[in-house]
Amino acid sequence: MSQLLRVQNFTVSSDGFGAGEGQSLEKPFGHADPGSMFAWAMATDHPPVKGVEGGGGRGLDDYFTRDYGRNIGAEIMGRNKFGPQRGPWQDHEWQGWWGEEPPFHTPVFVMTHHERPSFTLSDTTFHFVDGDPAAVLARAKEAARGRDVRLGGGATTIRQFLEADLVDTLHVVVLPTKLGSGARLWESPDELLDRFHQDVVPSPSGVTHHLLWRK
């Protein structure tokens, strides 16, 4: 079985934004409130962030959060998911928003035009790579040792891989609220239906799960 590039549990507003404007050290999602954006996941029995106690729900949303790490051997993320810095790295002491126990548990490939030395926190090693999506994916697949690669975001990075036709499956969680501006994944999931099948599954929590897989 071939390795897949998977988008898992990626959350967007009803108008398609995965983050707001004005990202900073104190506001990783800009003007968007992460507590509201990810309340659906935190209410489950298996929230994807290790060390965070979930709300205990075992319903539909928990089915998807349990799938977050299944058969994942590496992650790819954009630089803005790793941190708010722009341009050359000024401080190598910054090691991300996740503390000493990042939730990835695999090699992570951070896409950036400004490379820096790799480092390891717990069972996660961050590598900083400058390359096009296909080249970065090749490195991640090698590191994953036969398992799948998760494309963690943000929205701009996911769009780059979609434009390069490298994404195999997407699980996107759509909130019932709008953000109005920020980093946009799509205006409508219909944009992808020329290349992907789609199932749409409403949840009692108020979010809607969009499952897309390559035709």
Salt bridges, closest charged atoms under 4 A:
ASP45 OD2 - ARG58 NH1 3.33
ASP61 OD1 - HIS209 NE2 2.68
ASP62 OD1 - HIS46 ND1 2.94
ASP62 OD2 - ARG58 NE 3.31
ASP62 OD2 - ARG66 NE 2.95
ASP67 OD2 - ARG6 NH2 3.99
ASP67 OD1 - ARG70 NE 2.37
GLU75 OE2 - LYS81 NZ 2.98
GLU75 OE1 - ARG150 NE 2.70
GLU101 OE1 - LYS50 NZ 3.82
ASP123 OD1 - HIS105 ND1 2.98
ASP130 OD1 - HIS113 ND1 3.23
ASP148 OD2 - ARG6 NH1 3.09
ASP165 OD1 - ARG195 NH1 3.33
ASP165 OD1 - ARG214 NH1 3.07
ASP168 OD1 - ARG214 NE 3.29
GLU191 OE1 - ARG159 NH1 3.82
